[in-house]
């Protein structure tokens, strides 16, 4: 991820400088099939550029900047575990990469992550920090990138749902899926599945989702719950929490880890990707020591494997 982020800086610089010309260059090496073809999206496997929508945002190798920011935050979290919450070269690169995504979701998660780093290193309650929390919340609410964007997104989502029949006809005519943003995705999935969200519908998901409208869901939590239910979501979060607790030691920091994953899942459909689903298994892999000690002393791990074999 660090290498891919460095590579994205190189392409992102050309994206900012060249714009349309860079889009055409990336399109020459387009490796992912599109049906129907898009005149604004181009991907060369290691970098994605969506013209007009994300002219000044870094998508990296992912489908959009928000998704790239989610992968960066998860990787940054794991890297902080390895380095006992010390920012090394990789952490700095991943943080800068997160900033270049200009993603509200990634920014909120990064703020929570930075708070966790502070609390991990400073266990005593600092009155100044406590007083700063409401100030930071107020700044976030008043910042156009976060507060105004969330309000605008909510209002737009509700308006789109009210006109969903008209929008659906439009997207059907141009042979495209109708994209539902975060809040619209919550309402749409809840109205469609209702009590089925408790256990999920598994393999019936695609058939039921597109029975009435051909939509594209952007809220990862509701997407996951529709497939695997609230039960599946809680189990995933419990496994993730177990893994995190082994590396952060403090319950408070574990809560921050969970909040980070919830924020990421709310903003992007990443919960069904391998980088998240691996947490179903990691807590049950009996590591002899926390992850940061294994990385610092790989000989210990090799010797234990040798003795086990």
NUVEXVO-244805 format. One line per 3 residues: number of its first residue (from 1); their letters; for each residue x, y, z of C-alpha. Coordinates in steps of 0.001 Angstrom, whole numbers. Example, Ala and Ser with C-alpha at 12.3 -4.5 7.8 and 13.67 -1.06 7.14 Angstrom:
% residues 2
1) AS) 12300:-4500:7800 ~ 13670:-1060:7140
% end
This chain:
% residues 309
1) XXX) 0:0:0 ~ 2852:2391:725 ~ 4392:1741:-2685
4) XXX) 1031:2136:-4431 ~ 461:5390:-2554 ~ 3835:6748:-3653
7) XXX) 2979:5758:-7218 ~ -360:7541:-6914 ~ 1466:10774:-5968
10) XXX) 3339:10590:-9284 ~ 155:10105:-11331 ~ -1840:12537:-9200
13) XXX) 664:15310:-9932 ~ 199:14753:-13679 ~ -3567:14647:-13173
16) XXX) -3490:18106:-11565 ~ -1154:19547:-14197 ~ -2379:17948:-17429
19) XXX) -6071:17288:-16750 ~ -7791:16258:-20014 ~ -4512:15224:-21649
22) XXX) -3669:12976:-18701 ~ -7141:11398:-18860 ~ -6555:10448:-22499
25) XXX) -3120:9073:-21596 ~ -4555:6813:-18869 ~ -7365:5794:-21233
28) XXX) -4743:4426:-23663 ~ -3808:1845:-21022 ~ -7346:1133:-19842
31) XXX) -7285:-2467:-18596 ~ -10690:-2937:-16975 ~ -13682:-3710:-19238
34) XXX) -16637:-1313:-19043 ~ -20151:-2005:-20202 ~ -21304:474:-21298
37) XXX) -18042:2363:-21986 ~ -17507:5550:-19973 ~ -16191:8818:-21319
40) XXX) -15169:10110:-17860 ~ -13645:7050:-16118 ~ -10214:5639:-16943
43) XXX) -8116:3063:-15122 ~ -4621:1686:-15807 ~ -4672:-876:-12977
46) XXX) -2406:1161:-10663 ~ -4258:4465:-10993 ~ -7796:5692:-11626
49) XXX) -8882:9071:-12946 ~ -12533:10104:-13094 ~ -12767:13266:-15139
52) XXX) -15114:16065:-14001 ~ -16132:14253:-10787 ~ -12657:13918:-9224
55) XXX) -10407:16354:-11090 ~ -8611:17433:-7907 ~ -8819:14243:-5863
58) XXX) -6518:11220:-5704 ~ -8279:7916:-6460 ~ -5097:5830:-6405
61) XXX) -5676:2326:-7747 ~ -9248:2189:-6341 ~ -12537:3035:-8066
64) XXX) -12849:6472:-6412 ~ -11051:8723:-3874 ~ -13328:7734:-974
67) XXX) -12588:4040:-1465 ~ -8854:4757:-1697 ~ -9062:6730:1545
70) XXX) -10710:3764:3292 ~ -7919:1369:2263 ~ -5316:3926:3352
73) XXX) -6903:4366:6799 ~ -7075:600:7427 ~ -3449:207:6343
76) XXX) -2402:3166:8497 ~ -4167:1596:11485 ~ -2307:-1685:11029
79) XXX) 990:138:10551 ~ 441:2024:13807 ~ -164:-1319:15525
82) XXX) 3149:-2591:14171 ~ 5079:505:15287 ~ 3371:885:18679
85) XXX) 1643:4089:17538 ~ 4766:5811:16299 ~ 4610:7570:12934
88) XXX) 7312:6180:10663 ~ 7963:6814:6951 ~ 5091:4574:5856
91) XXX) 2655:6204:8278 ~ 3532:9656:6976 ~ 3103:8556:3346
94) XXX) -254:6937:4103 ~ -1425:10046:5973 ~ -449:12352:3099
97) XXX) -2186:9957:719 ~ -5347:10204:2827 ~ -5215:14000:2653
100) XXX) -4947:13938:-1173 ~ -8204:11972:-1443 ~ -10176:14988:-114
103) XXX) -12663:12439:1245 ~ -14986:13452:4098 ~ -15179:9828:5244
106) XXX) -11395:9405:5290 ~ -10874:12733:7056 ~ -13314:11854:9851
109) XXX) -11679:8448:10297 ~ -8217:10041:10325 ~ -9267:12448:13086
112) XXX) -10494:9538:15208 ~ -7262:7667:14497 ~ -5134:10642:15580
115) XXX) -7185:10931:18780 ~ -6540:7230:19428 ~ -2794:7739:18963
118) XXX) -2850:10595:21466 ~ -4862:8638:24040 ~ -2629:5580:23638
121) XXX) 447:7643:24495 ~ -1151:9914:27116 ~ -3314:7924:29499
124) XXX) -3953:10736:31974 ~ -7041:12849:31368 ~ -5933:16231:30027
127) XXX) -8450:19015:30721 ~ -7256:20974:27707 ~ -7916:18033:25390
130) XXX) -11368:17474:26903 ~ -12243:21121:26265 ~ -10914:20895:22722
133) XXX) -13290:18063:21770 ~ -16438:20234:21473 ~ -14367:22855:19649
136) XXX) -13225:20265:17100 ~ -16808:19024:16683 ~ -17955:22606:16047
139) XXX) -15160:23153:13529 ~ -16116:19956:11692 ~ -19768:20957:11590
142) XXX) -18951:24418:10245 ~ -16287:23273:7772 ~ -17712:23177:4211
145) XXX) -15868:19957:3391 ~ -17479:18095:6297 ~ -20487:19798:7869
148) XXX) -21993:21518:4838 ~ -21228:18552:2603 ~ -23048:16122:4913
151) XXX) -26131:18371:5130 ~ -26121:18954:1382 ~ -25698:15240:729
154) XXX) -28613:14369:3019 ~ -30941:16905:1379 ~ -29929:15735:-2088
157) XXX) -30484:12087:-1147 ~ -33981:12706:160 ~ -34859:14670:-2983
160) XXX) -33571:11862:-5198 ~ -35662:9286:-3347 ~ -38757:11392:-3874
163) XXX) -38052:11389:-7625 ~ -36747:7833:-7846 ~ -39217:6758:-10564
166) XXX) -38151:9575:-12879 ~ -34442:9057:-12150 ~ -34734:5304:-12663
169) XXX) -36265:5826:-16126 ~ -33466:8247:-17030 ~ -30688:5845:-16003
172) XXX) -32400:2917:-17729 ~ -32447:4922:-20951 ~ -28704:5537:-20804
175) XXX) -28059:1939:-19663 ~ -26496:2854:-16322 ~ -27137:2070:-12671
178) XXX) -28757:4763:-10558 ~ -26241:5738:-7857 ~ -27651:6199:-4358
181) XXX) -25512:8127:-1896 ~ -25041:7258:1783 ~ -28329:8414:3291
184) XXX) -30415:7405:282 ~ -28846:3931:457 ~ -29890:3573:4114
187) XXX) -33502:4512:3412 ~ -33751:2458:230 ~ -32325:-743:1746
190) XXX) -34394:-416:4917 ~ -37625:58:2950 ~ -36742:-2864:685
193) XXX) -35601:-5475:3248 ~ -37077:-4374:6609 ~ -36953:-7331:9076
196) XXX) -34741:-9342:6685 ~ -31905:-7028:7765 ~ -31663:-9025:11004
199) XXX) -30235:-12136:9323 ~ -29635:-10896:5764 ~ -30610:-12516:2467
202) XXX) -27188:-13828:1357 ~ -27242:-15047:-2278 ~ -30654:-13504:-2944
205) XXX) -29227:-10008:-2481 ~ -28616:-9058:-6128 ~ -31940:-10412:-7294
208) XXX) -33931:-8610:-4602 ~ -31916:-5383:-4834 ~ -32569:-4874:-8539
211) XXX) -36103:-6262:-8672 ~ -37680:-2791:-8901 ~ -34838:-345:-9611
214) XXX) -31310:-845:-10913 ~ -29380:932:-8171 ~ -25810:1221:-6953
217) XXX) -25444:1294:-3146 ~ -22729:3405:-1500 ~ -23396:2753:2209
220) XXX) -21226:-204:3167 ~ -22897:-934:6509 ~ -26396:-1278:5055
223) XXX) -25015:-3178:2073 ~ -23335:-5668:4438 ~ -26409:-5983:6661
226) XXX) -28658:-6670:3671 ~ -26349:-9520:2668 ~ -25372:-10960:6047
229) XXX) -27705:-9299:8514 ~ -27238:-7310:11679 ~ -26038:-10562:13261
232) XXX) -23256:-10873:10685 ~ -22284:-7217:11068 ~ -22038:-7489:14873
235) XXX) -19979:-10667:14568 ~ -17576:-8976:12131 ~ -17209:-6001:14469
238) XXX) -16632:-8270:17474 ~ -13858:-10142:15647 ~ -12310:-6852:14559
241) XXX) -12499:-5565:18148 ~ -10769:-8715:19478 ~ -7912:-8269:17037
244) XXX) -7546:-4564:17836 ~ -7618:-5114:21586 ~ -4591:-7411:21331
247) XXX) -2615:-4518:19849 ~ -3947:-1423:21642 ~ -4346:-2932:25134
250) XXX) -6830:-291:26295 ~ -10602:-648:25914 ~ -10899:3047:25073
253) XXX) -8571:2648:22077 ~ -10519:-420:20955 ~ -13649:1754:20864
256) XXX) -11799:4242:18644 ~ -10844:1399:16285 ~ -14485:349:16020
259) XXX) -15566:3942:15374 ~ -13002:4195:12567 ~ -14375:1060:10890
262) XXX) -17980:2236:11284 ~ -17142:5596:9697 ~ -15367:3866:6803
265) XXX) -18210:1376:6353 ~ -20800:4151:6379 ~ -19019:6042:3624
268) XXX) -18009:3255:1254 ~ -18979:-378:488 ~ -15729:-1890:1766
271) XXX) -16953:-4302:4447 ~ -17196:-7203:1983 ~ -13627:-6715:707
274) XXX) -10788:-9055:1813 ~ -8959:-6273:3688 ~ -11924:-6117:6102
277) XXX) -13156:-9729:6040 ~ -9685:-10914:7105 ~ -10578:-9694:10603
280) XXX) -13038:-12598:10853 ~ -10027:-14919:11107 ~ -7130:-12896:12542
283) XXX) -8358:-12944:16178 ~ -8337:-16751:16117 ~ -4840:-17056:14688
286) XXX) -2791:-17730:17803 ~ 81:-15299:17513 ~ 2729:-15870:20187
289) XXX) 3075:-12089:20652 ~ 1389:-8880:19507 ~ 1910:-8008:15853
292) XXX) 4509:-5277:16472 ~ 6832:-7712:18280 ~ 6586:-10248:15474
295) XXX) 7620:-7658:12916 ~ 10461:-6394:15081 ~ 11699:-9910:15834
298) XXX) 10879:-12162:12855 ~ 13401:-14801:13984 ~ 11126:-15709:16885
301) XXX) 8227:-16348:14533 ~ 10398:-18455:12185 ~ 11730:-20549:15046
304) XXX) 8255:-21229:16371 ~ 7090:-22282:12923 ~ 10106:-24560:12605
307) XXX) 9426:-26219:15944 ~ 5750:-26631:15051 ~ 6671:-28303:11752
% end
